[in-house]
Amino acid sequence: MDMQLIPKRLYYRIGDVCRIIGVEPHVLRYWETEFPGLAPKKNKAGQRTYGPSDVEIILTIRRLLYEEGYTIAGARKQLARAVRAEDGTTDLPTEGTAAAKKPRPAPAAPAQRLNQVREELENILTLLERE
């Protein structure tokens, strides 16, 4: 999804972002624990408020995880590489660019991929047990 298709607002609540991105609220809350650059502010009522830059980061995370098949750790590394320290903008290729059409690396071996999935599921379980 492109930021141009998202309604322009100063902030978005978690439900708004979930509808835009197409994920459940618990997924966004989990991503906040895994991606240091994703830290929405909270309003006086304690609700998360995401700015346009937060939504851009979330769109990038979603693309890396769901479309490009990165693990959480891999997506975190890609995001860290792409974020400029001085202004927090991303240099990741977007869907219409030539860089986005580069061939993808070969998928991991099935046993390796299963281990990655198992590790991610164990991380999720650990987070759920804390609540």
Biotite code that builds the C-alpha atoms (Angstrom):
import biotite.structure as struc

atoms = struc.array([
    struc.Atom([0.000, 0.000, 0.000], chain_id="A", res_id=1, res_name="MET", atom_name="CA", element="C"),
    struc.Atom([1.193, 3.476, -0.831], chain_id="A", res_id=2, res_name="ASP", atom_name="CA", element="C"),
    struc.Atom([1.167, 6.410, 1.622], chain_id="A", res_id=3, res_name="MET", atom_name="CA", element="C"),
    struc.Atom([-0.603, 8.474, -1.044], chain_id="A", res_id=4, res_name="GLN", atom_name="CA", element="C"),
    struc.Atom([-3.670, 6.244, -0.682], chain_id="A", res_id=5, res_name="LEU", atom_name="CA", element="C"),
    struc.Atom([-3.852, 6.774, 3.093], chain_id="A", res_id=6, res_name="ILE", atom_name="CA", element="C"),
    struc.Atom([-5.997, 9.638, 4.405], chain_id="A", res_id=7, res_name="PRO", atom_name="CA", element="C"),
    struc.Atom([-3.867, 12.609, 5.508], chain_id="A", res_id=8, res_name="LYS", atom_name="CA", element="C"),
    struc.Atom([-4.030, 13.136, 9.272], chain_id="A", res_id=9, res_name="ARG", atom_name="CA", element="C"),
    struc.Atom([-1.736, 14.406, 11.999], chain_id="A", res_id=10, res_name="LEU", atom_name="CA", element="C"),
    struc.Atom([-2.217, 11.185, 13.930], chain_id="A", res_id=11, res_name="TYR", atom_name="CA", element="C"),
    struc.Atom([-3.951, 7.832, 13.674], chain_id="A", res_id=12, res_name="TYR", atom_name="CA", element="C"),
    struc.Atom([-5.302, 5.605, 16.426], chain_id="A", res_id=13, res_name="ARG", atom_name="CA", element="C"),
    struc.Atom([-4.320, 1.942, 16.559], chain_id="A", res_id=14, res_name="ILE", atom_name="CA", element="C"),
    struc.Atom([-7.665, 0.861, 15.065], chain_id="A", res_id=15, res_name="GLY", atom_name="CA", element="C"),
    struc.Atom([-7.188, 3.232, 12.131], chain_id="A", res_id=16, res_name="ASP", atom_name="CA", element="C"),
    struc.Atom([-3.697, 1.904, 11.456], chain_id="A", res_id=17, res_name="VAL", atom_name="CA", element="C"),
    struc.Atom([-4.904, -1.697, 11.705], chain_id="A", res_id=18, res_name="CYS", atom_name="CA", element="C"),
    struc.Atom([-7.598, -1.057, 9.080], chain_id="A", res_id=19, res_name="ARG", atom_name="CA", element="C"),
    struc.Atom([-5.107, 0.709, 6.793], chain_id="A", res_id=20, res_name="ILE", atom_name="CA", element="C"),
    struc.Atom([-2.371, -1.916, 7.133], chain_id="A", res_id=21, res_name="ILE", atom_name="CA", element="C"),
    struc.Atom([-4.578, -4.978, 7.402], chain_id="A", res_id=22, res_name="GLY", atom_name="CA", element="C"),
    struc.Atom([-3.268, -6.459, 10.656], chain_id="A", res_id=23, res_name="VAL", atom_name="CA", element="C"),
    struc.Atom([-4.701, -6.980, 14.136], chain_id="A", res_id=24, res_name="GLU", atom_name="CA", element="C"),
    struc.Atom([-3.852, -4.598, 17.019], chain_id="A", res_id=25, res_name="PRO", atom_name="CA", element="C"),
    struc.Atom([-1.823, -7.265, 18.846], chain_id="A", res_id=26, res_name="HIS", atom_name="CA", element="C"),
    struc.Atom([0.431, -7.515, 15.792], chain_id="A", res_id=27, res_name="VAL", atom_name="CA", element="C"),
    struc.Atom([1.194, -3.778, 15.925], chain_id="A", res_id=28, res_name="LEU", atom_name="CA", element="C"),
    struc.Atom([1.848, -3.960, 19.656], chain_id="A", res_id=29, res_name="ARG", atom_name="CA", element="C"),
    struc.Atom([4.213, -6.890, 19.056], chain_id="A", res_id=30, res_name="TYR", atom_name="CA", element="C"),
    struc.Atom([6.017, -4.986, 16.309], chain_id="A", res_id=31, res_name="TRP", atom_name="CA", element="C"),
    struc.Atom([6.532, -2.109, 18.752], chain_id="A", res_id=32, res_name="GLU", atom_name="CA", element="C"),
    struc.Atom([8.518, -4.485, 20.968], chain_id="A", res_id=33, res_name="THR", atom_name="CA", element="C"),
    struc.Atom([10.598, -5.786, 18.056], chain_id="A", res_id=34, res_name="GLU", atom_name="CA", element="C"),
    struc.Atom([11.344, -2.596, 16.093], chain_id="A", res_id=35, res_name="PHE", atom_name="CA", element="C"),
    struc.Atom([12.960, 0.209, 18.116], chain_id="A", res_id=36, res_name="PRO", atom_name="CA", element="C"),
    struc.Atom([12.039, 2.853, 15.533], chain_id="A", res_id=37, res_name="GLY", atom_name="CA", element="C"),
    struc.Atom([8.355, 2.177, 16.069], chain_id="A", res_id=38, res_name="LEU", atom_name="CA", element="C"),
    struc.Atom([7.316, 3.962, 19.247], chain_id="A", res_id=39, res_name="ALA", atom_name="CA", element="C"),
    struc.Atom([3.933, 5.679, 18.992], chain_id="A", res_id=40, res_name="PRO", atom_name="CA", element="C"),
    struc.Atom([3.045, 8.346, 21.503], chain_id="A", res_id=41, res_name="LYS", atom_name="CA", element="C"),
    struc.Atom([0.146, 7.912, 23.880], chain_id="A", res_id=42, res_name="LYS", atom_name="CA", element="C"),
    struc.Atom([-2.562, 10.508, 24.387], chain_id="A", res_id=43, res_name="ASN", atom_name="CA", element="C"),
    struc.Atom([-4.001, 11.571, 27.737], chain_id="A", res_id=44, res_name="LYS", atom_name="CA", element="C"),
    struc.Atom([-6.374, 8.595, 27.686], chain_id="A", res_id=45, res_name="ALA", atom_name="CA", element="C"),
    struc.Atom([-3.435, 6.226, 27.170], chain_id="A", res_id=46, res_name="GLY", atom_name="CA", element="C"),
    struc.Atom([-4.325, 5.360, 23.575], chain_id="A", res_id=47, res_name="GLN", atom_name="CA", element="C"),
    struc.Atom([-1.536, 4.927, 21.057], chain_id="A", res_id=48, res_name="ARG", atom_name="CA", element="C"),
    struc.Atom([-1.304, 7.675, 18.458], chain_id="A", res_id=49, res_name="THR", atom_name="CA", element="C"),
    struc.Atom([0.702, 7.011, 15.321], chain_id="A", res_id=50, res_name="TYR", atom_name="CA", element="C"),
    struc.Atom([2.028, 9.842, 13.178], chain_id="A", res_id=51, res_name="GLY", atom_name="CA", element="C"),
    struc.Atom([2.443, 9.654, 9.398], chain_id="A", res_id=52, res_name="PRO", atom_name="CA", element="C"),
    struc.Atom([6.106, 8.644, 9.820], chain_id="A", res_id=53, res_name="SER", atom_name="CA", element="C"),
    struc.Atom([5.027, 5.774, 12.115], chain_id="A", res_id=54, res_name="ASP", atom_name="CA", element="C"),
    struc.Atom([2.567, 4.592, 9.458], chain_id="A", res_id=55, res_name="VAL", atom_name="CA", element="C"),
    struc.Atom([5.356, 4.684, 6.855], chain_id="A", res_id=56, res_name="GLU", atom_name="CA", element="C"),
    struc.Atom([7.552, 2.530, 9.086], chain_id="A", res_id=57, res_name="ILE", atom_name="CA", element="C"),
    struc.Atom([4.671, 0.106, 9.666], chain_id="A", res_id=58, res_name="ILE", atom_name="CA", element="C"),
    struc.Atom([4.032, -0.140, 5.923], chain_id="A", res_id=59, res_name="LEU", atom_name="CA", element="C"),
    struc.Atom([7.716, -0.911, 5.396], chain_id="A", res_id=60, res_name="THR", atom_name="CA", element="C"),
    struc.Atom([7.705, -3.547, 8.147], chain_id="A", res_id=61, res_name="ILE", atom_name="CA", element="C"),
    struc.Atom([4.585, -5.158, 6.686], chain_id="A", res_id=62, res_name="ARG", atom_name="CA", element="C"),
    struc.Atom([6.133, -5.249, 3.214], chain_id="A", res_id=63, res_name="ARG", atom_name="CA", element="C"),
    struc.Atom([9.373, -6.773, 4.508], chain_id="A", res_id=64, res_name="LEU", atom_name="CA", element="C"),
    struc.Atom([7.581, -9.439, 6.537], chain_id="A", res_id=65, res_name="LEU", atom_name="CA", element="C"),
    struc.Atom([4.572, -10.329, 4.414], chain_id="A", res_id=66, res_name="TYR", atom_name="CA", element="C"),
    struc.Atom([5.616, -9.586, 0.846], chain_id="A", res_id=67, res_name="GLU", atom_name="CA", element="C"),
    struc.Atom([9.373, -10.127, 0.879], chain_id="A", res_id=68, res_name="GLU", atom_name="CA", element="C"),
    struc.Atom([9.380, -12.981, 3.396], chain_id="A", res_id=69, res_name="GLY", atom_name="CA", element="C"),
    struc.Atom([11.885, -11.596, 5.906], chain_id="A", res_id=70, res_name="TYR", atom_name="CA", element="C"),
    struc.Atom([11.930, -12.866, 9.471], chain_id="A", res_id=71, res_name="THR", atom_name="CA", element="C"),
    struc.Atom([11.454, -10.352, 12.287], chain_id="A", res_id=72, res_name="ILE", atom_name="CA", element="C"),
    struc.Atom([15.222, -10.232, 12.815], chain_id="A", res_id=73, res_name="ALA", atom_name="CA", element="C"),
    struc.Atom([15.881, -9.847, 9.094], chain_id="A", res_id=74, res_name="GLY", atom_name="CA", element="C"),
    struc.Atom([13.282, -7.098, 8.736], chain_id="A", res_id=75, res_name="ALA", atom_name="CA", element="C"),
    struc.Atom([14.761, -5.320, 11.757], chain_id="A", res_id=76, res_name="ARG", atom_name="CA", element="C"),
    struc.Atom([18.202, -5.394, 10.110], chain_id="A", res_id=77, res_name="LYS", atom_name="CA", element="C"),
    struc.Atom([16.843, -4.166, 6.784], chain_id="A", res_id=78, res_name="GLN", atom_name="CA", element="C"),
    struc.Atom([14.963, -1.368, 8.487], chain_id="A", res_id=79, res_name="LEU", atom_name="CA", element="C"),
    struc.Atom([18.006, -0.369, 10.549], chain_id="A", res_id=80, res_name="ALA", atom_name="CA", element="C"),
    struc.Atom([20.129, -0.221, 7.394], chain_id="A", res_id=81, res_name="ARG", atom_name="CA", element="C"),
    struc.Atom([17.585, 1.943, 5.636], chain_id="A", res_id=82, res_name="ALA", atom_name="CA", element="C"),
    struc.Atom([16.874, 4.468, 8.367], chain_id="A", res_id=83, res_name="VAL", atom_name="CA", element="C"),
    struc.Atom([19.096, 7.508, 8.355], chain_id="A", res_id=84, res_name="ARG", atom_name="CA", element="C"),
    struc.Atom([20.248, 8.412, 11.846], chain_id="A", res_id=85, res_name="ALA", atom_name="CA", element="C"),
    struc.Atom([19.991, 12.162, 11.307], chain_id="A", res_id=86, res_name="GLU", atom_name="CA", element="C"),
    struc.Atom([16.385, 12.484, 10.143], chain_id="A", res_id=87, res_name="ASP", atom_name="CA", element="C"),
    struc.Atom([14.716, 9.082, 10.467], chain_id="A", res_id=88, res_name="GLY", atom_name="CA", element="C"),
    struc.Atom([13.603, 8.821, 6.832], chain_id="A", res_id=89, res_name="THR", atom_name="CA", element="C"),
    struc.Atom([13.763, 5.539, 5.004], chain_id="A", res_id=90, res_name="THR", atom_name="CA", element="C"),
    struc.Atom([15.683, 4.719, 1.841], chain_id="A", res_id=91, res_name="ASP", atom_name="CA", element="C"),
    struc.Atom([14.015, 1.367, 1.266], chain_id="A", res_id=92, res_name="LEU", atom_name="CA", element="C"),
    struc.Atom([12.883, 0.824, -2.300], chain_id="A", res_id=93, res_name="PRO", atom_name="CA", element="C"),
    struc.Atom([9.162, 1.232, -2.798], chain_id="A", res_id=94, res_name="THR", atom_name="CA", element="C"),
    struc.Atom([6.918, -0.689, -5.092], chain_id="A", res_id=95, res_name="GLU", atom_name="CA", element="C"),
    struc.Atom([7.360, 1.295, -8.310], chain_id="A", res_id=96, res_name="GLY", atom_name="CA", element="C"),
    struc.Atom([11.123, 1.745, -8.263], chain_id="A", res_id=97, res_name="THR", atom_name="CA", element="C"),
    struc.Atom([13.723, -0.185, -10.205], chain_id="A", res_id=98, res_name="ALA", atom_name="CA", element="C"),
    struc.Atom([15.475, -1.141, -6.959], chain_id="A", res_id=99, res_name="ALA", atom_name="CA", element="C"),
    struc.Atom([12.296, -2.813, -5.752], chain_id="A", res_id=100, res_name="ALA", atom_name="CA", element="C"),
    struc.Atom([12.344, -5.088, -8.801], chain_id="A", res_id=101, res_name="LYS", atom_name="CA", element="C"),
    struc.Atom([15.752, -6.606, -8.067], chain_id="A", res_id=102, res_name="LYS", atom_name="CA", element="C"),
    struc.Atom([15.652, -10.401, -7.899], chain_id="A", res_id=103, res_name="PRO", atom_name="CA", element="C"),
    struc.Atom([15.079, -11.748, -4.423], chain_id="A", res_id=104, res_name="ARG", atom_name="CA", element="C"),
    struc.Atom([17.674, -13.938, -2.752], chain_id="A", res_id=105, res_name="PRO", atom_name="CA", element="C"),
    struc.Atom([17.020, -17.660, -2.868], chain_id="A", res_id=106, res_name="ALA", atom_name="CA", element="C"),
    struc.Atom([14.670, -18.806, -0.104], chain_id="A", res_id=107, res_name="PRO", atom_name="CA", element="C"),
    struc.Atom([16.149, -20.447, 2.964], chain_id="A", res_id=108, res_name="ALA", atom_name="CA", element="C"),
    struc.Atom([16.252, -24.213, 3.120], chain_id="A", res_id=109, res_name="ALA", atom_name="CA", element="C"),
    struc.Atom([13.002, -25.676, 4.511], chain_id="A", res_id=110, res_name="PRO", atom_name="CA", element="C"),
    struc.Atom([14.639, -26.861, 7.736], chain_id="A", res_id=111, res_name="ALA", atom_name="CA", element="C"),
    struc.Atom([16.262, -23.469, 8.296], chain_id="A", res_id=112, res_name="GLN", atom_name="CA", element="C"),
    struc.Atom([12.975, -21.656, 7.583], chain_id="A", res_id=113, res_name="ARG", atom_name="CA", element="C"),
    struc.Atom([11.128, -23.936, 10.023], chain_id="A", res_id=114, res_name="LEU", atom_name="CA", element="C"),
    struc.Atom([13.687, -23.118, 12.713], chain_id="A", res_id=115, res_name="ASN", atom_name="CA", element="C"),
    struc.Atom([13.187, -19.397, 12.050], chain_id="A", res_id=116, res_name="GLN", atom_name="CA", element="C"),
    struc.Atom([9.418, -19.748, 12.286], chain_id="A", res_id=117, res_name="VAL", atom_name="CA", element="C"),
    struc.Atom([9.744, -21.791, 15.487], chain_id="A", res_id=118, res_name="ARG", atom_name="CA", element="C"),
    struc.Atom([11.972, -19.111, 17.010], chain_id="A", res_id=119, res_name="GLU", atom_name="CA", element="C"),
    struc.Atom([9.510, -16.354, 16.095], chain_id="A", res_id=120, res_name="GLU", atom_name="CA", element="C"),
    struc.Atom([6.597, -18.349, 17.549], chain_id="A", res_id=121, res_name="LEU", atom_name="CA", element="C"),
    struc.Atom([8.541, -18.912, 20.766], chain_id="A", res_id=122, res_name="GLU", atom_name="CA", element="C"),
    struc.Atom([9.176, -15.160, 20.981], chain_id="A", res_id=123, res_name="ASN", atom_name="CA", element="C"),
    struc.Atom([5.467, -14.474, 20.546], chain_id="A", res_id=124, res_name="ILE", atom_name="CA", element="C"),
    struc.Atom([4.595, -17.059, 23.186], chain_id="A", res_id=125, res_name="LEU", atom_name="CA", element="C"),
    struc.Atom([7.049, -15.461, 25.613], chain_id="A", res_id=126, res_name="THR", atom_name="CA", element="C"),
    struc.Atom([5.436, -12.059, 25.049], chain_id="A", res_id=127, res_name="LEU", atom_name="CA", element="C"),
    struc.Atom([1.954, -13.478, 25.565], chain_id="A", res_id=128, res_name="LEU", atom_name="CA", element="C"),
    struc.Atom([2.979, -15.206, 28.779], chain_id="A", res_id=129, res_name="GLU", atom_name="CA", element="C"),
    struc.Atom([4.207, -11.876, 30.167], chain_id="A", res_id=130, res_name="ARG", atom_name="CA", element="C"),
    struc.Atom([0.756, -10.305, 29.833], chain_id="A", res_id=131, res_name="GLU", atom_name="CA", element="C"),
])
